[in-house]
Amino acid sequence: MADLSAFPITKRWPAQHPDRLQLYSLNTPNGIKVSLMLEETGLPYEPHLVRFDKNDQMTPEFLSLNPNNKIPAILDPNGPGGKPLALWESGAILLYLAEKTGKFMSADPALRYETIQWVMFQMGGIGPMFGQVGFFNRFAGKDFEDKRPRDRYVSESRRLLNVLNERLKGRQWIMGDDYTIADMATFPWIRNLLGFYEAGDLVGIQDFPEVTRVLGAFVARPAVQRAVNIPKRPE
C-alpha cells in the first residue's frame, strides 16, 4: 500500500484509500474538468472536498500541495517511475491523466498538439473571460453603475464563442469524431456560463448554435452527470 504520510495535505484530508489517486477539488468548472476525466477513464480515485466557504484552499496543508491556492489538485501515489506525484492546474492535470491512461488524446503527434492547442485556448481565454462575465452578471460586479467593464468581457466572450462555434461546424466534437480532453476542458465552462452565471442572454448564446448543440451532447454523457456532483457538497 502506498505511503502518502510525507505529504502534509493528507493530515487535513486523510486518505482512506492511499493506493488511489487523491483528488482535492470543488465542483466548479475547473474542478469538474478533472473529476470528469477521472470518471471517463475509470481510474480509481478518492475525492476530497475543498470548501471555499471555510477557506480550505488557504490552509497550510493545501498550500503545501498547491502554493497557488486553487483547485483542483491531485496526488497520484502511482506517478512516473512508481513514485507519488503532486500536481495542480487543471490543464496540466488533464494532460497528465491523458498520457497516463492513453485515453482522450491522440497518440499522433500532430493531433496531440492540436488537442493541446484547444486546451490552452480554454485555459487562456474561455475560463478567464467567462469568469469575469460571471462576476459582473451574477456577483458584486452587477452593482457597478459603469457597464463598460462588463461589456468588454461580454464582447471578448462572444468573440471566443464565435471561434469555438466556427470550429465545431461539421464536427461532432472539438477534435472531430473523437471526444477529448479539449471538450472536457471547454464545456464545463460553457455549462457554467449559461447555468450558474445565468449569462446566456447577455452573451447572445442563440448566435452560437454549434456550441449549444455540442453542449447538449456533452451534458448528456453519464460521466458528466456524475462529475458535476464530485466532490459532493455538504447538505
C-alpha positions as CSV (number, residue, x, y, z in Angstrom):
1,M,0.0,0.0,0.0
2,A,1.3,3.5,-0.9
3,D,2.6,5.7,1.9
4,L,1.4,9.2,1.5
5,S,2.3,10.4,5.0
6,A,5.1,12.6,3.7
7,F,2.5,14.9,2.1
8,P,1.1,17.4,4.7
9,I,-2.2,17.6,2.8
10,T,-3.1,14.1,3.9
11,K,-3.1,15.3,7.5
12,R,-6.1,17.5,6.8
13,W,-7.7,15.2,4.2
14,P,-6.7,11.7,5.3
15,A,-6.5,9.1,2.5
16,Q,-8.9,6.2,3.2
17,H,-7.6,4.5,0.1
18,P,-3.9,5.6,-0.3
19,D,-3.4,3.4,-3.2
20,R,-5.8,5.5,-5.2
21,L,-5.3,8.9,-6.9
22,Q,-6.3,11.6,-4.4
23,L,-8.4,14.5,-5.8
24,Y,-8.7,17.8,-3.9
25,S,-11.4,19.8,-5.5
26,L,-14.8,21.5,-5.6
27,N,-17.4,21.2,-8.4
28,T,-16.6,24.5,-10.1
29,P,-15.8,24.3,-13.9
30,N,-12.1,23.8,-13.3
31,G,-12.8,21.2,-10.7
32,I,-15.3,19.4,-12.9
33,K,-12.7,19.0,-15.6
34,V,-10.6,16.7,-13.5
35,S,-13.4,14.7,-11.8
36,L,-14.9,14.2,-15.3
37,M,-11.6,12.9,-16.7
38,L,-11.3,10.5,-13.8
39,E,-14.8,9.3,-14.3
40,E,-14.3,8.9,-18.1
41,T,-11.1,7.0,-17.7
42,G,-12.3,4.8,-14.8
43,L,-9.1,5.4,-12.8
44,P,-9.6,4.6,-9.2
45,Y,-9.6,7.8,-7.1
46,E,-10.6,9.3,-3.8
47,P,-12.2,12.8,-3.9
48,H,-11.8,15.3,-1.1
49,L,-13.9,18.4,-0.8
50,V,-12.0,21.7,-0.6
51,R,-14.5,24.2,0.9
52,F,-14.1,27.8,-0.1
53,D,-16.6,28.9,2.5
54,K,-14.2,27.6,5.1
55,N,-11.1,28.9,3.3
56,D,-9.7,25.3,3.0
57,Q,-7.7,26.5,0.0
58,M,-5.7,28.9,2.2
59,T,-4.7,26.3,4.8
60,P,-1.0,25.3,5.2
61,E,-1.9,21.7,4.3
62,F,-3.5,22.7,1.0
63,L,-0.8,25.2,0.2
64,S,1.8,22.5,0.7
65,L,0.4,20.8,-2.4
66,N,-0.6,23.9,-4.4
67,P,1.1,27.2,-3.5
68,N,-1.3,28.9,-5.9
69,N,-4.3,28.1,-3.5
70,K,-6.6,27.0,-6.3
71,I,-8.5,23.8,-7.0
72,P,-8.2,21.2,-8.4
73,A,-5.0,19.5,-7.3
74,I,-4.1,15.8,-7.3
75,L,-1.8,13.5,-5.5
76,D,-1.1,10.3,-7.5
77,P,0.5,7.6,-5.5
78,N,1.5,5.8,-8.7
79,G,3.1,8.6,-10.6
80,P,6.0,8.4,-13.1
81,G,8.5,5.8,-12.0
82,G,6.1,4.4,-9.5
83,K,6.7,7.4,-7.2
84,P,3.9,9.7,-5.8
85,L,3.3,12.9,-7.9
86,A,1.6,16.0,-6.7
87,L,0.1,18.2,-9.5
88,W,-2.0,21.3,-9.8
89,E,-3.5,23.4,-12.6
90,S,-6.5,21.7,-14.3
91,G,-5.0,21.8,-17.8
92,A,-1.8,20.2,-16.7
93,I,-3.7,17.5,-14.8
94,L,-5.8,16.7,-17.9
95,L,-2.6,16.3,-20.0
96,Y,-1.1,14.1,-17.3
97,L,-4.1,11.8,-17.0
98,A,-4.4,11.6,-20.8
99,E,-0.8,10.5,-21.1
100,K,-1.1,8.2,-18.0
101,T,-4.1,6.3,-19.4
102,G,-3.5,6.7,-23.1
103,K,-7.1,8.0,-23.4
104,F,-8.9,11.1,-24.8
105,M,-5.9,12.5,-26.6
106,S,-4.5,11.1,-29.9
107,A,-1.1,9.5,-29.9
108,D,-0.5,11.0,-33.4
109,P,1.9,13.9,-32.7
110,A,0.1,16.4,-34.9
111,L,-3.3,15.7,-33.4
112,R,-1.9,15.6,-29.9
113,Y,-0.5,19.1,-30.3
114,E,-3.7,20.3,-31.9
115,T,-5.7,19.0,-28.9
116,I,-3.3,20.7,-26.5
117,Q,-3.8,23.9,-28.5
118,W,-7.5,23.8,-27.8
119,V,-7.0,23.0,-24.1
120,M,-4.7,26.2,-24.0
121,F,-7.5,28.1,-25.8
122,Q,-9.8,27.3,-22.9
123,M,-7.2,27.9,-20.2
124,G,-6.1,31.3,-21.6
125,G,-9.3,32.6,-23.0
126,I,-12.6,30.9,-22.2
127,G,-12.0,30.3,-18.5
128,P,-10.7,33.8,-17.6
129,M,-13.2,35.7,-19.7
130,F,-16.3,33.7,-18.7
131,G,-15.3,34.1,-15.1
132,Q,-15.2,37.8,-15.5
133,V,-18.7,37.8,-17.1
134,G,-19.9,35.8,-14.2
135,F,-18.5,38.3,-11.7
136,F,-20.2,41.2,-13.5
137,N,-23.5,39.4,-14.2
138,R,-24.1,37.4,-11.0
139,F,-21.9,38.6,-8.2
140,A,-20.7,42.0,-6.8
141,G,-19.9,43.4,-10.3
142,K,-23.6,43.6,-11.2
143,D,-23.9,46.6,-8.9
144,F,-21.4,48.7,-10.8
145,E,-23.1,51.6,-12.5
146,D,-20.4,51.8,-15.2
147,K,-21.2,48.9,-17.5
148,R,-18.1,49.3,-19.7
149,P,-16.0,46.7,-17.8
150,R,-18.8,44.2,-18.1
151,D,-19.4,44.9,-21.8
152,R,-15.7,44.5,-22.5
153,Y,-15.7,40.9,-21.1
154,V,-19.0,40.2,-22.8
155,S,-17.6,41.3,-26.1
156,E,-14.5,39.1,-25.7
157,S,-16.6,36.1,-24.6
158,R,-18.7,36.5,-27.7
159,R,-15.6,36.5,-29.8
160,L,-14.3,33.3,-28.1
161,L,-17.7,31.7,-28.5
162,N,-17.6,32.5,-32.2
163,V,-14.2,30.9,-32.6
164,L,-15.5,27.8,-31.0
165,N,-18.7,27.8,-33.0
166,E,-16.8,28.0,-36.2
167,R,-14.5,25.2,-35.1
168,L,-17.5,22.9,-34.4
169,K,-19.1,23.3,-37.8
170,G,-19.2,19.9,-39.4
171,R,-17.6,18.3,-36.3
172,Q,-19.1,16.2,-33.5
173,W,-16.5,17.4,-31.0
174,I,-13.7,19.9,-31.0
175,M,-11.3,17.4,-32.5
176,G,-13.8,15.9,-34.8
177,D,-15.3,12.5,-34.2
178,D,-13.2,11.9,-31.1
179,Y,-14.2,13.2,-27.7
180,T,-11.0,14.5,-26.0
181,I,-9.6,16.5,-23.1
182,A,-10.3,19.6,-25.2
183,D,-14.0,19.0,-24.7
184,M,-13.6,18.2,-21.1
185,A,-11.7,21.5,-20.6
186,T,-14.2,23.6,-22.5
187,F,-17.7,22.5,-22.0
188,P,-17.9,22.7,-18.1
189,W,-17.3,26.5,-18.7
190,I,-20.0,26.7,-21.3
191,R,-22.4,24.9,-19.0
192,N,-21.4,27.3,-16.1
193,L,-21.8,30.4,-18.3
194,L,-25.4,29.5,-19.2
195,G,-26.3,27.9,-15.9
196,F,-24.7,29.2,-12.7
197,Y,-23.7,32.6,-14.2
198,E,-27.1,33.0,-15.9
199,A,-25.4,34.9,-18.8
200,G,-26.8,33.2,-21.8
201,D,-28.9,36.2,-22.9
202,L,-26.1,38.6,-22.0
203,V,-23.7,36.9,-24.4
204,G,-26.4,36.1,-27.0
205,I,-25.9,32.4,-26.9
206,Q,-28.5,31.9,-29.6
207,D,-26.0,33.2,-32.1
208,F,-23.8,30.1,-31.5
209,P,-25.9,27.1,-32.4
210,E,-22.9,24.8,-32.9
211,V,-21.8,25.5,-29.3
212,T,-25.2,24.7,-27.8
213,R,-25.5,21.6,-30.0
214,V,-22.3,20.1,-28.7
215,L,-23.1,21.3,-25.1
216,G,-26.2,19.2,-25.3
217,A,-24.2,16.1,-26.3
218,F,-21.7,16.9,-23.5
219,V,-24.2,17.2,-20.6
220,A,-25.9,14.0,-21.8
221,R,-22.8,11.9,-21.1
222,P,-23.2,9.8,-18.0
223,A,-19.7,10.7,-16.7
224,V,-20.6,14.4,-17.0
225,Q,-23.8,13.8,-15.0
226,R,-21.7,12.1,-12.2
227,A,-18.8,14.5,-12.3
228,V,-20.8,17.7,-11.8
229,N,-21.5,16.5,-8.2
230,I,-17.9,15.4,-7.4
231,P,-16.8,16.1,-4.7
232,K,-20.2,16.1,-3.1
233,R,-21.0,19.3,-1.4
234,P,-22.4,19.2,2.2
235,E,-26.2,19.2,2.5
